[in-house]
Amino acid sequence: MAEQKESSVLFSLKELQNLEDERTKQEEDDRQRSALAEQQARLDEQRRALEVEEGRRRAEEERRRTDEQRTREEQARVDAIRHAEVERARLDAENAARMEAMRRQQEHEAQLVRIKEGSGKKKAMLIAVGVGAILFLGAIGAGVAFKINNDKAAAIQAAKDQEIAQQRAQVDKLMSDLKAQSDQVDQLTSAVSNAKSDADRAAAQQRLADAQKAQQVAKEQLATIQRGGGGGGRGGGGGGGGQPTKPRPACTCQAGDPLCSCL
């Protein structure tokens, strides 16, 4: 009987040990599954963060390409306006010289008609010589006026070229600054994601906020230049075609003088 009781106790202890081993194994399996689940959750979170970052980077690149395209279109529009104004100034100068020559020619023909009708050959010859001199001087005046108009158009061209060069330099500098700031923002964003401690993360976030603020200021400056870049071209063309009218000097000729240019 004593041996049966001892054997029964040993069997019970063995069963308890087996149950304890199974419980311990179950707890270890649960811990491993929990650790694997946490690791998988972290990997999923990192993957989502990378996808978000990649989407942001693609959006920023698309925005940069859009800004560059808008800048090129604005520059092309400014160049077209500038060329149109120069061409209009040239045509105005040519038309003014042509109209002046036609007027002189008509005055010469009218003088010849009056000479033929009311004067002798000698007087007609003198008047013809005088009118020829007037026509010659008028042609010189028309040439001078044409040159003045061309010089003015060249001055307008030079001023606009200088203004466009300055605007282009400003746009190029701002685009370079924006690219550098975009790279800095990307680096700081990665620094925030990879921060090892809360203090490092807070410092990186502060630097990121400063970089984003500087980037926004550069964007606003670029937008201001793009909005105001064509204003000078549109406003400067209104006075290119006309010329100021000089007052005519007082006429001192004797009445009936055939060589007088102001009668």
Contacts in CASP RR format, 6 or more apart in sequence:
PFRMAT RR
TARGET T0000
AUTHOR 0000-0000-0000
METHOD contacts of the structure
MODEL  1
MAEQKESSVLFSLKELQNLEDERTKQEEDDRQRSALAEQQARLDEQRRAL
EVEEGRRRAEEERRRTDEQRTREEQARVDAIRHAEVERARLDAENAARME
AMRRQQEHEAQLVRIKEGSGKKKAMLIAVGVGAILFLGAIGAGVAFKINN
DKAAAIQAAKDQEIAQQRAQVDKLMSDLKAQSDQVDQLTSAVSNAKSDAD
RAAAQQRLADAQKAQQVAKEQLATIQRGGGGGGRGGGGGGGGQPTKPRPA
CTCQAGDPLCSCL
49 193 0 8 1.000
53 189 0 8 1.000
53 190 0 8 1.000
53 193 0 8 1.000
56 189 0 8 1.000
57 186 0 8 1.000
60 182 0 8 1.000
64 178 0 8 1.000
64 179 0 8 1.000
64 182 0 8 1.000
67 175 0 8 1.000
67 178 0 8 1.000
67 222 0 8 1.000
68 175 0 8 1.000
70 226 0 8 1.000
71 171 0 8 1.000
71 175 0 8 1.000
71 222 0 8 1.000
71 226 0 8 1.000
74 226 0 8 1.000
74 229 0 8 1.000
74 230 0 8 1.000
75 164 0 8 1.000
75 168 0 8 1.000
75 171 0 8 1.000
77 230 0 8 1.000
78 164 0 8 1.000
78 167 0 8 1.000
78 229 0 8 1.000
78 230 0 8 1.000
78 233 0 8 1.000
79 164 0 8 1.000
81 230 0 8 1.000
81 233 0 8 1.000
81 234 0 8 1.000
82 157 0 8 1.000
82 160 0 8 1.000
82 161 0 8 1.000
82 164 0 8 1.000
82 233 0 8 1.000
85 156 0 8 1.000
85 160 0 8 1.000
85 233 0 8 1.000
85 236 0 8 1.000
85 237 0 8 1.000
85 240 0 8 1.000
86 153 0 8 1.000
86 156 0 8 1.000
86 157 0 8 1.000
88 237 0 8 1.000
88 240 0 8 1.000
88 241 0 8 1.000
89 149 0 8 1.000
89 152 0 8 1.000
89 153 0 8 1.000
89 156 0 8 1.000
89 240 0 8 1.000
89 241 0 8 1.000
90 149 0 8 1.000
90 150 0 8 1.000
90 153 0 8 1.000
92 149 0 8 1.000
92 240 0 8 1.000
92 241 0 8 1.000
92 242 0 8 1.000
93 145 0 8 1.000
93 146 0 8 1.000
93 149 0 8 1.000
93 150 0 8 1.000
93 153 0 8 1.000
93 241 0 8 1.000
94 146 0 8 1.000
96 145 0 8 1.000
96 146 0 8 1.000
96 149 0 8 1.000
96 242 0 8 1.000
96 243 0 8 1.000
97 142 0 8 1.000
97 143 0 8 1.000
97 145 0 8 1.000
97 146 0 8 1.000
97 149 0 8 1.000
100 138 0 8 1.000
100 141 0 8 1.000
100 142 0 8 1.000
100 145 0 8 1.000
101 139 0 8 1.000
101 142 0 8 1.000
104 134 0 8 1.000
104 135 0 8 1.000
104 138 0 8 1.000
104 139 0 8 1.000
104 142 0 8 1.000
105 135 0 8 1.000
107 131 0 8 1.000
107 134 0 8 1.000
108 131 0 8 1.000
108 132 0 8 1.000
108 134 0 8 1.000
108 135 0 8 1.000
111 127 0 8 1.000
111 128 0 8 1.000
111 131 0 8 1.000
112 128 0 8 1.000
112 131 0 8 1.000
115 123 0 8 1.000
115 124 0 8 1.000
115 127 0 8 1.000
115 128 0 8 1.000
115 258 0 8 1.000
116 124 0 8 1.000
119 127 0 8 1.000
119 258 0 8 1.000
123 258 0 8 1.000
126 258 0 8 1.000
126 259 0 8 1.000
127 258 0 8 1.000
127 259 0 8 1.000
129 259 0 8 1.000
130 258 0 8 1.000
130 259 0 8 1.000
133 259 0 8 1.000
134 261 0 8 1.000
137 261 0 8 1.000
145 243 0 8 1.000
148 243 0 8 1.000
149 241 0 8 1.000
149 243 0 8 1.000
152 240 0 8 1.000
153 240 0 8 1.000
156 236 0 8 1.000
156 237 0 8 1.000
156 240 0 8 1.000
160 233 0 8 1.000
163 232 0 8 1.000
167 225 0 8 1.000
167 229 0 8 1.000
170 225 0 8 1.000
171 222 0 8 1.000
171 225 0 8 1.000
171 226 0 8 1.000
174 218 0 8 1.000
174 221 0 8 1.000
174 222 0 8 1.000
174 225 0 8 1.000
175 222 0 8 1.000
177 218 0 8 1.000
178 215 0 8 1.000
178 218 0 8 1.000
178 219 0 8 1.000
178 222 0 8 1.000
181 211 0 8 1.000
181 214 0 8 1.000
181 215 0 8 1.000
181 218 0 8 1.000
182 215 0 8 1.000
184 211 0 8 1.000
185 208 0 8 1.000
185 211 0 8 1.000
185 212 0 8 1.000
185 215 0 8 1.000
188 204 0 8 1.000
188 207 0 8 1.000
188 208 0 8 1.000
188 211 0 8 1.000
189 208 0 8 1.000
191 200 0 8 1.000
191 204 0 8 1.000
191 207 0 8 1.000
191 208 0 8 1.000
192 201 0 8 1.000
192 204 0 8 1.000
192 205 0 8 1.000
192 208 0 8 1.000
195 201 0 8 1.000
195 204 0 8 1.000
248 262 0 8 1.000
249 262 0 8 1.000
251 260 0 8 1.000
251 262 0 8 1.000
251 263 0 8 1.000
253 260 0 8 1.000
253 261 0 8 1.000
253 262 0 8 1.000
253 263 0 8 1.000
254 260 0 8 1.000
255 263 0 8 1.000
256 263 0 8 1.000
257 263 0 8 1.000
END
